[in-house]
Amino acid sequence: MTADLGTFTTRPLDPLADAELVHGWVTHPKASFWLMGDAELQDVEREYLAIAAHPHHDAFIGLHDGEPAFLMERYDPTEVELKGLYDAEPGDIGMHFLVAPADTPLHGFTLGVITAVMRTLFADPSVRRIVVEPDVRNSAVHALNKAVGFEVLGEIAKPEKNALLSACTREQFAAATGGGV
């Protein structure tokens, strides 16, 4: 997808087969905003089994050149995460992503991941806008969101955090990234 960084693809997350891999990612100190730092392996299995069973929430393993490198979640914000917390529009989809910790960071990799995630979500023609709700303190993700076209809609209070509700339309994404979806 991104020529200079390699190929990004996704596959459905298998809650049992992928639990150990994902556990290492979500409990890593760099994933503090994922709020699973103290999770046991069984907690991760339980969380992703619940997501797999939910009709409005999906999880994926992101691959970089065929190797697991990131986690992506897609959800219906009118049913999960943001239900009743914002003015939803037709065609909204919610998103979470987490880049796996790396021994040797690759410059621009996280931007490549979020760009690939956005393209994956916008590949569905029914998706008109992507909404996210990162922790207000997560300045690194705010900068990435801005780089791919997200516009801040405002701060919202969620049970687990104060979040910076942001949204990105297809047009905003294309303008920010210099390309189509």
N, C-alpha and C positions, 0 to 999 in steps of 0.2 A: 504494500500500500504506500509506504513512504520509501522511495528508492534508496536514499542515502542511509536510512536506518534499517533497512531490511523489510521483511514482510510481517504484517500483523494480521492475525486471524483469531477467531473465537470458536469455542466449542462449549456445549452445555456442561456445567459443572456436575460431577457425580458426587453427591453428598458423602458417600462412604469411601469410594476409591480416592477422592481428592481431599479428604478431611485432613490428613497429615500434612500435605503440601500447604493447604490454606491455613492450617493452624500455625505453621511457622511464619507465614506472612502476617496474619492478623495480630499475633502476639509480639511481633518484633517492635522494639521501641520507636521506630520510624512510623509505625502505624497507630500511634497513640490516639488519633482522632477517630479511629475505627471502633474504639470503645470495647475492645476485646482483649486487652493486654493481659488479663488474668485468666483468660478462658482455658479450660482443659480441652483435650482432644474431643471428648464426648460432648462438650458444649458446642464446639464447631460443627460436629456431626448433626446435633439436634437443631442448630440454627439453620443449616443448609437443607436438612430434611424438611423443615417447616417451610422454607422458601420454595423448595421443589414441589411441595404439596399445595402451595398457595396459587389460586387462579390468576392473581394479579401481580406476581413477583417472580422473576427468573434470575438465575445466577449463571455466569459463564467463566470459564478459564480462558484468559487471553494468551495467545501464543505469539512469540517473536521468533521468526524463522523456525517454527515448529516446536519450540520449547516453551513450557509454561513460564509466563513472565508477569502476568497481571490478572486481577480479578475484576469482573464487571458485573454489575447488577442493573437490571431494568425493572421498573415498576410503574403501575398505574397510580399517579399521584392523587387521584380522586378516591382511591381505595386503600393505599398504603403510604406511610410516612407523612404525607401532607394533607390527608383527608380532613377537610374542614378548616385548614389553616391558611388557605390562599384562594384567590379567584381563578379557578381552573378554566382553561380554554379548550375547545375541541382540538384533538390532536396532540395534547400534552403527553409526554412520557417522562418519567423520573429516572435518574441515573446515579449510580455510585461507581467509583473505580478505585482500585488500590494497586500500585506498582509493587512488585515483589522486591525485597531488599536485594541489592547487588553487591558483590565483592568488588567489582570493577565497574563503576558507573559509566554509562555511555552518554556523552553530551547530547542534550536535546531529546533523550529517550522518553521522559515523562510527557513532554509536549507531543511526541509522536504517538504515545499511548492514548492520550485524551483525544487527539485528532482521529485516531483509528476508532475509538469508542464512539465518537460523534458520527463518523461516517457509517459505522455499523447500525446505529440507531436510526439515522436518517435514510438508510436503505429501505426501510419500511415506508411506503408512500403515505400511510395514514398518519405518520408522525410529522407534526408541523412545528413543534416546539419542544425543546428539552429543558426540564427544570431540575435544579439541584438545590440542596440545602446543607452546605458545609458549615461546620462550626465557625462562628464569627472570628475565632482566634487563628484559624488555619490560613494564614497569609499566603503560604506557598500555593495552595489550591486556588485561592482567589486570583492570584496572578495568572495561573494557568487558565482558569475559566475566562478571564478577560482576554487572554491571547487567542482563544478560539471563538470569541464573539459573545460571551455571556454578558448580560446587562443585569445589574443588581436591582431587584424589585423592592427589597427592604429586609429588615431584621424581623425574624419571627421566633417565638418561644416554643420550643418542643420539650417534651418531658425530659429528655436526656441532654439537651444543650440549647444554647441560643444559636440560631442559624441565620446565615445570610442567604435568603431566598434569591435565586438568580435564574434567569431564563435566556434561552438562545434559540432564535428561529433559524430556519434553513438559510434565509437571506443573510442574517447576521454572521452565521458560520461561514458561508461562502465569501463574504466581504472580508472577514478577519483572516481567513486562511488562503485567500487568493485562488480559490478553486471551487468547483462544484461539489455536490454531495455524492 
